[in-house]
Amino acid sequence: MTQKLLNRFDAQVRRGIAAEPGFRVERTHRIVRVIGAWNCILHATLDESTAVDEVAAQVEHFRDRDQAVQWKVYGHDEPRSLPEVLAAAGFTLVETETLMVLDMDHHELEAALPTGIEVRRFETADALADVAAVALAAFGASFDGLIAEFEARLPLGTLAFYIAYDGALPVAAARLEMPQQGEFAGLYGGGTVPAYRGRGIYRNLVAARAQEARARGYRYVNIEAASSSKPILERLGFAAVSVVSTWNWRPA
């Protein structure tokens, strides 16, 4: 079952990704890449005989444009030597997470919020300042590069933000990606500021987004889970189906 699920995930989420305002999708006979506020090689059809030359071609492509690029490598990708090929070409491993999937035909999530915390759903740009504030506090990461992309995409209705507040203070935030086609909705960007962790807020944001995805007709929700999130997600019924490593390359 896991391999069949991965085949569907690859076909729909990776190879089948559709362009939206704010980013475009470029396809060659081997590569699917997303170009926009950030550049990402999302899927590659490679083997031992083609990997070295194709990675070199992608490096040359982005070097000519003086642009950085990210390469997502999943544990089931071929060839198995791809990480070594990327490292030899100058890519740097940034992080490795677990690809987890919830089949909502078999699980329905509910989670209670701690007293004093309210979760609000947004599909408008006025939420982005609070999302950025949470990202900075939770991860030390700047959100600035993505604001223009999200502002362009919001009118299409394919993403929504869930933000948890303690009064007027944003203390956690997360994003729901809702492709116009396919069975998978994506859970991304979930983070809680340190002082509010361990209180069930993250769990509630997962449940709220999964409930919306199910109501909109998606069968699955997928998430790239950090080691700290994986046990929480397993208790909610998510299954670990692969690993995903992020490799970055930047021009000299």
GUVOSE-361450 format. One record per residue: residue number from 1; residue in one letter; chain; y, x, z of N, C-alpha, C in turn. Coordinates in steps of 0.02 Angstrom, whole numbers. Atoms other than C-alpha are relative to their C-alpha. Layout:
<recs>
  nr rest kette     nY     nX     nZ    caY    caX    caZ     cY     cX     cZ
 NUM    A     A      Y      X      Z      Y      X      Z      Y      X      Z
...
</recs>
This chain:
<recs>
  nr rest kette     nY     nX     nZ    caY    caX    caZ     cY     cX     cZ
   1    M     A    -61     42      0      0      0      0     63     43      0
   2    T     A    -60    -42     -3    122    141     40     19     26    -69
   3    Q     A    -16    -26     66    109    215   -135     28    -55    -45
   4    K     A    -26     55     40    136     46   -217     72    -17     21
   5    L     A    -68     13    -24    289     18   -106     48     54    -24
   6    L     A    -42    -55     23    357    190   -150     14     -6    -75
   7    N     A    -11     10     72    333    153   -335     54    -52    -13
   8    R     A    -50     52      8    435     -5   -317     69     25     23
   9    F     A    -63    -28    -25    568     84   -215     30     48    -51
  10    D     A    -26    -47     49    584    223   -343     26    -36    -62
  11    A     A    -20     36     60    593    102   -489     64    -40     10
  12    Q     A    -56     45    -11    720    -14   -410     61     35     30
  13    V     A    -56    -29    -38    826     91   -291     24     65    -30
  14    R     A    -19    -66     25    823    263   -371     11     -1    -76
  15    R     A     -9      0     73    792    247   -558     41    -60    -24
  16    G     A    -32     62     23    860     70   -569     70    -12     27
  17    I     A    -66     10    -28   1025     96   -479     50    -18    -55
  18    A     A    -49     24     50   1167      6   -570     69     27     17
  19    A     A    -69    -22    -10   1344     70   -595     41    -57     29
  20    E     A    -47     47    -28   1483    -15   -498     69     30     -3
  21    P     A    -67    -29     -5   1671      4   -485      0     56     53
  22    G     A     -1    -56    -47   1700    173   -403    -51     53    -15
  23    F     A     48    -51     20   1548    261   -475    -36    -21    -63
  24    R     A     39     14     60   1448    274   -634    -69     33      7
  25    V     A     68    -27      0   1265    312   -668    -12     33    -68
  26    E     A     17    -36     60   1213    444   -794    -75     12     -1
  27    R     A     73     -8      7   1035    454   -860    -15     46    -59
  28    T     A     30    -37     54    944    583   -962    -74    -16      0
  29    H     A     71     16      1    760    583  -1005    -36     23     63
  30    R     A     32    -24    -63    726    672   -839     40    -17     63
  31    I     A    -45      2    -58    875    641   -724     37    -66      5
  32    V     A    -45     55    -15    964    495   -642     51     26     50
  33    R     A    -51    -26    -46   1129    547   -565     58    -50      7
  34    V     A    -57     43    -17   1271    453   -481     62     44      2
  35    I     A    -61    -39      5   1447    514   -517     58    -41     26
  36    G     A    -57     37    -28   1599    464   -416     34     41     54
  37    A     A    -30    -36    -57   1677    508   -249    -45     55     23
  38    W     A     49    -53    -13   1518    607   -223    -50     -3    -58
  39    N     A     47     -5     55   1394    666   -354    -70     11     29
  40    C     A     68     -4    -28   1208    643   -322    -52     -7    -55
  41    I     A     60      8     41   1048    673   -418    -50    -39     41
  42    L     A     38     47    -41    951    524   -357    -74      0    -17
  43    H     A     71     -1     20    790    541   -457     -9     50    -56
  44    A     A     16    -47     53    708    673   -565    -73     -6    -18
  45    T     A     68      1     24    552    663   -671    -18     70    -23
  46    L     A     12    -71     12    490    842   -662    -72     17     15
  47    D     A     64    -29    -20    333    947   -652     10     76      4
  48    E     A     -5    -72     -9    295   1131   -627     28     35    -61
  49    S     A    -22    -33     61    334   1171   -808     73    -14    -17
  50    T     A    -68     20     18    505   1086   -813     51      8     56
  51    A     A    -46      2    -57    579   1101   -638     52     55     -2
  52    V     A    -47    -56     -3    658   1273   -649     56     -8    -52
  53    D     A    -50      7     53    745   1242   -815     46    -60     12
  54    E     A    -41     59    -11    804   1068   -767     49     10     58
  55    V     A    -46    -14    -56    877   1124   -600     56     46    -24
  56    A     A    -51    -45     27    966   1266   -691     49    -38    -44
  57    A     A    -43     40     44   1034   1141   -818     49    -42     40
  58    Q     A    -44     41    -42   1103   1030   -680     52     43     35
  59    V     A    -49    -46    -30   1185   1177   -593     54     17    -52
  60    E     A    -49    -17     52   1266   1227   -758     46    -59    -16
  61    H     A    -39     60     14   1323   1048   -788     57     -8     50
  62    F     A    -51     10    -51   1416   1037   -623     44     62      8
  63    R     A    -43    -59     -1   1477   1217   -628     54     -4    -54
  64    D     A    -49      7     54   1561   1182   -795     56    -48     19
  65    R     A    -50     50    -21   1652   1036   -712     32     18     66
  66    D     A    -26    -22    -65   1689   1133   -552     -8    -54     53
  67    Q     A     14     54    -47   1607    995   -451    -61     16     42
  68    A     A     59     -5    -43   1487    991   -305    -49    -56    -17
  69    V     A     51     51     12   1324    894   -315    -51      1     56
  70    Q     A     53      9    -50   1193    829   -195    -64    -19    -37
  71    W     A     65     18     30   1008    818   -238    -44    -29     56
  72    K     A     44     33    -48    898    694   -145    -73     13    -19
  73    V     A     71    -15     12    718    755   -132    -42    -40     49
  74    Y     A     44     41    -42    588    633    -68    -68     34      6
  75    G     A     63    -35    -14    423    688      7    -54    -12    -51
  76    H     A     50     15     50    324    606   -132     20     23    -70
  77    D     A    -23    -24     65    425    686   -273    -43     58    -25
  78    E     A     32    -57     33    346    806   -396     53     41    -36
  79    P     A     55    -37    -30    331    950   -409     12     14     73
  80    R     A     -7    -13    -72    298    993   -228     41     63     12
  81    S     A    -40    -61     -7    386   1159   -260     74    -11    -11
  82    L     A    -70     13     15    552   1072   -298     48     27     53
  83    P     A    -47    -29    -49    633   1121   -131      9     75     -9
  84    E     A     -6    -72     11    595   1304   -166     40     15    -63
  85    V     A    -39     -9     62    665   1287   -342     74    -11     14
  86    L     A    -70     14    -16    825   1210   -275     31     57     41
  87    A     A    -26    -55    -41    845   1346   -143     14     62    -42
  88    A     A     -9    -58     43    823   1481   -275     60     -7    -46
  89    A     A    -57     13     45    958   1398   -381     66     -4     38
  90    G     A    -61      0    -39   1084   1402   -238     15    -63     38
  91    F     A     -9     60    -41   1061   1231   -159    -15     17     73
  92    T     A      9     -9    -72   1071   1221     31    -26    -64     31
  93    L     A     28     58    -35    965   1104    136     48    -21     55
  94    V     A    -47     25    -49   1082    994    238    -35    -37     56
  95    E     A     36     39    -51    965    873    327    -64    -29    -30
  96    T     A     61     35     19    794    794    322     -8    -60     45
  97    E     A      7     63    -37    770    613    373    -64    -35    -22
  98    T     A     60     39     16    631    484    368     19    -62    -38
  99    L     A    -10     63     37    630    349    236    -44    -53     33
 100    M     A     35     53    -35    584    190    329     16    -67    -34
 101    V     A     -7     64     34    557     15    258    -27    -55     45
 102    L     A     22     60    -36    544   -155    340    -17    -54    -51
 103    D     A     21     55     42    445   -291    251     17    -64     37
 104    M     A    -24     58    -36    537   -449    301    -43    -62    -12
 105    D     A     50     54      4    394   -559    243    -44     -1     62
 106    H     A     43     -5    -59    307   -499    401     37     13     65
 107    H     A    -39    -13    -61    449   -463    522     67    -36     -4
 108    E     A    -66     31     -6    602   -559    580     33     30     62
 109    L     A    -31    -38    -53    725   -461    685     51    -41     39
 110    E     A    -51     27    -43    826   -519    832     17     52     52
 111    A     A    -21    -49    -50    927   -414    953     61    -27     36
 112    A     A    -56     24    -40   1044   -460   1095     51     55      8
 113    L     A    -54    -48    -10   1212   -377   1117     15      7     75
 114    P     A    -21     -7    -70   1268   -303   1284     64    -41     13
 115    T     A    -58     40    -20   1399   -402   1379     65     36    -19
 116    G     A    -65    -29     17   1575   -374   1314      5     28    -70
 117    I     A      1    -28     68   1523   -314   1140     -4    -57    -50
 118    E     A     -1     50     54   1561   -417    985    -10     35    -66
 119    V     A     11    -27     67   1497   -383    808     34    -45    -50
 120    R     A    -34     37     52   1604   -435    661    -21     27    -68
 121    R     A     19    -18     68   1558   -434    477     62      0    -45
 122    F     A    -58     -7     44   1683   -377    345    -22     12    -72
 123    E     A      6    -16     71   1692   -379    156     68     15    -30
 124    T     A    -68    -13     22   1874   -327    147     20     71     21
 125    A     A    -20    -69    -11   1963   -160    144     31     12     68
 126    D     A    -31    -11    -65   2048   -190    311    -49     24     53
 127    A     A     50    -26    -47   1884   -143    395     -8     76     -4
 128    L     A     17    -70     13   1882     33    323     30     48     50
 129    A     A    -31    -45    -50   2001    110    450    -43      3     62
 130    D     A     43      0    -59   1887     56    593    -67     33    -14
 131    V     A     62    -34     18   1731    114    500     12     76      1
 132    A     A    -16    -72      1   1815    283    473      8     28     71
 133    A     A     -9    -23    -69   1862    295    657    -67      9     35
 134    V     A     67     -7    -30   1681    264    710    -36     60    -29
 135    A     A     34    -58     32   1615    392    583     25     65     30
 136    L     A    -28    -61    -28   1733    523    652    -24     11     72
 137    A     A     20     -6    -70   1688    487    834    -75     10      6
 138    A     A     73     -3     -7   1501    467    804    -30     62    -31
 139    F     A     31    -55     38   1467    605    678     46     60    -10
 140    G     A    -48    -52     16   1625    710    670     13      6    -74
 141    A     A     -4     -2     73   1630    664    486     61    -39    -24
 142    S     A    -56     34     31   1781    619    381    -25    -51    -50
 143    F     A     18     55     44   1768    455    288     46     -5    -61
 144    D     A    -55      7     48   1919    487    177    -24     -2    -72
 145    G     A     21     -5     69   1824    533     19    -33    -63    -27
 146    L     A     36     59     22   1731    367     14     42    -64      0
 147    I     A    -39     61     -7   1872    245     50     16    -30    -68
 148    A     A    -18     26     66   1928    230   -131    -60    -33    -34
 149    E     A     59     29     31   1749    199   -189    -15    -68     31
 150    F     A     16     63    -33   1719     63    -59     52    -53    -16
 151    E     A    -52     48     17   1886    -20    -94    -12    -29    -70
 152    A     A     13     24     68   1838    -31   -278    -61    -45     -4
 153    R     A     62     37      4   1666   -100   -242      1    -66     39
 154    L     A      2     59    -43   1707   -231   -110      7    -66    -37
 155    P     A     -5     65     34   1763   -367   -232    -64    -22    -36
 156    L     A     62     18     35   1592   -359   -317    -50    -34     46
 157    G     A     44     34    -47   1506   -419   -158    -67     33     11
 158    T     A     64    -35     -7   1370   -287   -156     -3     43     63
 159    L     A      4    -35    -64   1414   -210     12     41    -37     52
 160    A     A    -36     30    -56   1470   -270    182     -4     48     59
 161    F     A     -2    -42    -59   1518   -183    343     -7    -43     63
 162    Y     A      8     31    -66   1464   -231    518     30     48     51
 163    I     A    -34    -42    -49   1575   -166    658     -7    -32     69
 164    A     A      5     22    -70   1544   -180    846     63     20     37
 165    Y     A    -62    -12    -36   1697   -195    957    -10    -11     75
 166    D     A    -10     12    -71   1730   -176   1141     74    -18      7
 167    G     A    -69     21      4   1888   -280   1146     26     16    -70
 168    A     A    -28    -20     65   1995   -204   1008    -27     67    -23
 169    L     A     23    -68     15   1903    -37   1010    -64     -3    -42
 170    P     A     62     -4     39   1777     -7    868    -46     53     29
 171    V     A     46    -47    -34   1623     73    949    -63     14    -40
 172    A     A     58    -11     43   1490     61    812     14    -33    -67
 173    A     A    -10     29     66   1484     26    626    -60     16    -43
 174    A     A     56     -9     45   1357     10    487     14    -37    -65
 175    R     A    -11     29     66   1347    -37    303    -64    -31    -27
 176    L     A     55     33     35   1235   -157    208     13      4    -74
 177    E     A     -4     -5     73   1204   -118     24    -44    -54    -30
 178    M     A     36     57     28   1153   -270    -79      2      4    -76
 179    P     A      1     -4     73   1107   -225   -259     -6    -68    -32
 180    Q     A      1     65     34   1127   -364   -385    -70    -19    -23
 181    Q     A     69     14     19    944   -347   -434    -47     39     45
 182    G     A     51    -36    -38    784   -297   -346    -16    -31     67
 183    E     A     26     26    -63    692   -326   -184     27     37     61
 184    F     A    -19    -44    -55    775   -191    -77     75     -6     14
 185    A     A    -68     -9    -24    935   -199     25      1     63     43
 186    G     A     -4    -64    -35    995    -36    101     42     -2     63
 187    L     A    -38     -6    -63   1051      1    279     25     72      4
 188    Y     A    -29    -66      2   1171    148    281     57      6     50
 189    G     A    -60    -15    -38   1302    232    387      1    -23     72
 190    G     A      0     25    -68   1246    164    555     15     55     51
 191    G     A    -18    -49    -51   1329    256    698     35    -33     59
 192    T     A    -30     26    -61   1383    226    877     36     57     35
 193    V     A    -36    -53    -34   1515    324    971    -39     19     63
 194    P     A     45    -24    -53   1433    431   1108      1    -40     64
 195    A     A     -4     34    -65   1496    335   1259    -35    -68      0
 196    Y     A     31     67      4   1414    173   1196    -72      2    -23
 197    R     A     70     -5     22   1243    239   1146    -48    -21     55
 198    G     A     51     19    -48   1084    179   1229      8    -69     29
 199    R     A    -13     68    -26   1147      0   1253    -24    -55    -47
 200    G     A     27     50     46   1062    -86   1106     46    -20    -56
 201    I     A    -48     20     52   1214    -93    991    -28     18    -69
 202    Y     A     29    -20     65   1130      6    850    -55    -48    -20
 203    R     A     55     46     14    977   -105    863     27    -68    -25
 204    N     A    -29     63     21   1087   -259    847     28      4    -71
 205    L     A    -28     -7     67   1175   -191    692    -56      2    -52
 206    V     A     57      1     45   1005   -160    611    -24    -72    -10
 207    A     A     26     68      4    947   -336    652     48    -46    -38
 208    A     A    -49     44     33   1108   -419    593      0     11    -76
 209    R     A      1    -14     72   1103   -331    425    -65    -22    -32
 210    A     A     64     23     26    918   -367    402     -2    -76     -7
 211    Q     A     -2     74      4    947   -551    439     40    -22    -61
 212    E     A    -39     19     59   1082   -560    306    -39     16    -64
 213    A     A     39    -18     59    973   -468    180    -55    -51    -14
 214    R     A     53     50      8    831   -589    211     28    -66    -25
 215    A     A    -30     63     21    945   -739    193     23      2    -73
 216    R     A    -22     -7     69   1005   -670     26    -59     10    -48
 217    G     A     59     -2     43    826   -658    -39    -33     67    -10
 218    Y     A     34    -64      5    782   -476    -18    -63     -1     42
 219    R     A     62     -4    -38    606   -439     39      1     60     48
 220    Y     A      3    -62    -39    635   -262    104     71     23     18
 221    V     A    -59    -41    -14    769   -163    193    -25     72      9
 222    N     A     17    -70     -6    765     26    180     55     38     36
 223    I     A    -47    -40    -39    848    157    288    -24     72      1
 224    E     A     16    -71     -9    855    347    296     16     17     73
 225    A     A     -8     -2    -72    827    374    481      1     72     27
 226    A     A      0    -62    -38    877    522    588    -54     -3     54
 227    S     A     53     -3    -51    753    579    720     17    -43     61
 228    S     A    -20     40    -58    854    489    855     -9    -75    -13
 229    S     A      6     71     17    843    323    762    -71    -22    -14
 230    K     A     68     18     21    662    330    707    -39    -40     52
 231    P     A     38     39    -50    584    271    873     26    -72      7
 232    I     A    -28     67     -5    704    123    881    -24    -43    -58
 233    L     A     19     36     60    663     72    703    -75    -16      0
 234    E     A     72     13     -4    475     89    732    -14    -59     46
 235    R     A     10     56    -45    488    -31    879     21    -66    -32
 236    L     A    -23     60     35    577   -154    764    -47    -20    -56
 237    G     A     49     16     52    433   -148    639      8     40    -64
 238    F     A     -8    -42     60    497    -21    512    -59     48     -5
 239    A     A     53    -48     13    364     89    432     29     62    -33
 240    A     A    -19    -62     33    391    271    389    -42      9    -62
 241    V     A     37     -3     63    344    289    206      9     66    -37
 242    S     A    -11    -65     31    415    458    155     52     38     41
 243    V     A    -57    -37    -28    539    592    203     50     10    -57
 244    V     A    -52    -12     50    704    624    114     44     57     24
 245    S     A    -41    -59    -16    795    790    111     60      2    -45
 246    T     A    -62     -5     36    974    814     59     17     73    -12
 247    W     A    -17    -68     20   1016    973    -37     68     -1    -34
 248    N     A    -67     -3     29   1195   1020    -79     11     65    -39
 249    W     A    -22    -58     39   1263   1136   -212     75     -5    -11
 250    R     A    -71     -2     12   1444   1189   -227     16     59    -45
 251    P     A    -19    -57     43   1527   1296   -360     31     55     42
 252    A     A    -28    -57    -38   1576   1469   -301     75     -2     -1
</recs>
